[in-house]
Amino acid sequence: MTRPGSNHIVKRIVDTAMTVLLLFLMAYQVTGETAHEWIGIGMTVLVIVHQILNRKWYGALFKGKYNSYRILSTVLNILLLVSFALTAFCGMSMSGHAVPFLYGMAPVSFVRRMHLSMSHWSFVLMGLHLGMHIPAITAGLKWKDRTRAVLTCFFVIVGGFGLHLFLRGGMPDYLFFRVPFAFLDYDKAGWRVLLENLLMLSFWALIGTLAAHICRKRISRKGV
């Protein structure tokens, strides 16, 4: 196997691992405080590895032309990195188990609210980021029109249910600093919490996929 192929596989493994850890990070009532902190440390390490693997992307940031797809994906990537960094910093500033020596790097009253908001922004942006890559990943698949239509309907239904859960769970309040604490249901089964997180993430992945398709069609029409 060639080196570029190996690097591509490693990137996919890291992306998958980050997605799984994200689902567990958003399930605090399932993991508990100690595991939540250590999963957060693992996520931080994977984010750093992800940046190293994508160092060529940073090197080409100010080179070449920018079409609509590249502009959108670049802005999304930068926002995602910033939200991850703020989430990690705020989490470590409140750590009592994984990195307790970093506790108090910033006022706890501030970082608690910031951590709540930035973690949910990371969740939304991660879903959009994944969705933006789906058209490229599935480009080589040859589906019949009927199969494509059935899959489209299925994912629209899944995404719609995910949006319902997102709104019912009060996620917009967390995104925009409307509440200082998360209201979690500790009586809900762990598998259900993770499934609902996956459904909510699927909605944002669906939006990212649609955005990528729109950009690609626009580019193909312009020939840019």
C-alpha positions in Angstrom: 0.0 0.0 0.0 1.3 3.4 -0.9 2.0 6.0 1.8 -0.8 8.4 0.8 -3.2 5.5 1.0 -2.0 4.7 4.5 -2.3 8.3 5.6 -5.8 8.4 4.3 -6.8 5.3 6.3 -5.2 6.7 9.4 -7.2 10.0 9.0 -10.5 8.0 8.6 -9.6 6.0 11.8 -8.9 9.2 13.7 -12.1 10.8 12.4 -14.2 7.8 13.5 -12.6 7.7 16.9 -13.2 11.4 17.4 -16.9 10.9 16.4 -17.3 8.0 18.9 -15.6 10.0 21.7 -17.8 13.0 20.9 -21.0 10.9 21.4 -19.7 9.8 24.8 -18.6 13.3 25.8 -22.1 14.5 25.2 -23.4 11.7 27.4 -22.1 13.0 30.7 -25.0 11.3 32.6 -23.8 7.9 31.2 -20.0 8.2 31.7 -19.9 10.2 35.0 -17.5 12.9 35.9 -14.2 11.0 36.0 -14.6 9.1 32.8 -15.9 12.3 31.1 -12.7 14.1 32.0 -10.5 11.3 30.7 -12.5 10.9 27.5 -12.0 14.7 27.1 -8.2 14.2 27.4 -8.4 11.5 24.8 -10.4 13.7 22.5 -7.9 16.5 22.9 -5.1 14.1 21.9 -7.0 13.0 18.9 -7.6 16.6 17.8 -3.9 17.3 18.0 -3.1 14.2 16.0 -5.8 15.2 13.5 -4.1 18.6 13.0 -0.7 17.0 12.5 -2.2 14.6 9.9 -3.7 17.6 8.1 -0.6 19.8 8.2 -0.5 20.0 4.4 -3.9 21.6 4.5 -2.6 24.4 6.7 0.4 24.8 4.3 -2.0 25.3 1.4 -4.3 27.7 3.3 -3.1 30.8 1.5 -2.5 29.1 -1.9 -4.7 28.6 -4.8 -8.2 29.8 -5.6 -11.1 29.7 -3.2 -14.5 28.5 -4.5 -17.7 28.2 -2.5 -16.9 24.7 -1.2 -13.4 25.6 -0.1 -14.5 28.8 1.6 -17.2 27.0 3.5 -15.1 24.1 4.5 -12.2 26.4 5.6 -14.4 28.5 7.8 -16.0 25.4 9.2 -12.7 23.8 10.0 -11.3 26.9 11.7 -14.5 27.4 13.8 -14.4 23.7 14.8 -10.7 23.9 15.9 -11.5 27.1 17.9 -14.5 25.5 19.6 -12.5 22.3 20.4 -9.7 24.4 21.9 -12.0 26.4 24.1 -13.9 23.3 25.2 -10.6 21.6 26.2 -9.2 24.7 27.9 -12.4 25.3 29.9 -12.7 21.6 30.8 -9.1 21.4 32.1 -9.7 24.5 34.1 -12.5 22.7 36.0 -10.7 19.3 36.1 -10.8 17.5 39.4 -9.6 14.0 38.2 -7.6 13.9 34.9 -5.5 17.1 35.2 -6.4 18.6 38.7 -3.2 20.6 38.7 -4.7 22.8 35.9 -7.8 23.6 38.0 -8.4 27.3 38.3 -6.5 28.4 35.2 -9.5 30.7 34.7 -12.5 31.6 36.9 -14.6 28.5 37.3 -17.9 30.4 37.0 -16.8 31.6 33.6 -15.3 28.4 32.2 -18.3 26.3 33.3 -20.7 28.3 31.2 -18.2 28.6 28.3 -17.5 24.9 28.4 -21.2 24.1 28.2 -21.7 26.4 25.2 -18.4 25.5 23.3 -19.0 21.7 23.8 -22.3 22.0 22.1 -20.9 24.2 19.3 -18.2 21.5 18.8 -21.0 19.0 18.5 -22.9 21.0 15.9 -19.7 21.9 13.9 -18.4 18.3 14.1 -21.7 17.1 12.5 -21.4 19.8 9.8 -17.8 18.9 9.2 -18.6 15.2 8.8 -21.4 16.0 6.4 -19.2 18.1 4.2 -17.0 15.1 3.6 -19.8 12.6 2.8 -20.2 13.5 -0.9 -16.5 12.9 -1.5 -16.5 9.7 0.5 -19.5 8.3 -1.4 -18.6 9.7 -4.8 -17.3 6.3 -6.1 -20.5 4.4 -5.2 -22.8 3.6 -8.0 -26.4 3.6 -6.8 -29.6 3.2 -8.7 -32.0 6.1 -8.7 -34.5 4.2 -6.6 -31.8 3.2 -4.0 -30.6 6.8 -3.9 -34.2 8.1 -3.4 -34.9 5.6 -0.6 -31.6 6.4 1.2 -32.3 10.2 0.8 -35.8 9.7 2.4 -34.4 7.6 5.2 -31.7 10.1 6.2 -34.1 13.0 5.9 -36.4 11.2 8.4 -33.5 10.4 10.7 -32.3 14.0 10.5 -35.7 15.4 11.1 -36.0 13.2 14.2 -32.6 14.4 15.3 -33.6 18.0 14.9 -36.7 17.3 17.1 -34.5 15.8 19.8 -32.1 18.7 19.5 -34.8 21.3 20.1 -36.7 19.3 22.7 -33.4 18.9 24.7 -33.0 22.7 24.9 -29.7 22.6 23.0 -30.1 26.1 21.5 -30.1 27.4 25.1 -26.7 25.9 25.7 -25.3 27.2 22.5 -26.2 30.8 23.2 -25.4 31.0 26.9 -29.0 31.1 28.0 -28.6 28.7 30.9 -25.6 28.1 33.2 -26.0 24.3 33.7 -27.1 21.4 31.5 -30.3 19.7 32.5 -29.6 16.0 32.1 -31.9 13.0 32.5 -30.0 10.5 34.7 -32.9 8.0 34.6 -32.7 7.5 30.8 -30.9 4.3 29.7 -27.4 4.8 28.5 -28.0 3.2 25.1 -30.8 5.6 24.5 -28.7 8.7 25.4 -26.0 7.6 22.9 -28.6 6.8 20.2 -30.2 10.2 20.6 -26.8 11.9 20.5 -26.2 10.0 17.2 -29.5 11.1 15.8 -28.9 14.7 16.7 -25.4 14.5 15.1 -27.0 13.0 12.0 -29.1 16.0 11.5 -26.1 18.3 11.4 -24.3 15.9 9.2 -27.3 16.0 6.8 -27.1 19.8 6.7 -23.4 19.6 6.0 -24.0 17.1 3.2 -26.6 19.3 1.6 -24.3 22.3 1.8 -21.5 20.3 0.1 -23.8 19.2 -2.7 -25.0 22.8 -3.3 -21.5 24.0 -3.4 -20.4 21.3 -5.7 -23.3 21.9 -8.1 -22.5 25.6 -8.1 -18.9 24.9 -8.9 -19.7 22.5 -11.7 -22.1 25.0 -13.3 -19.4 27.7 -13.2 -16.7 25.3 -14.2 -14.5 26.6 -11.3 
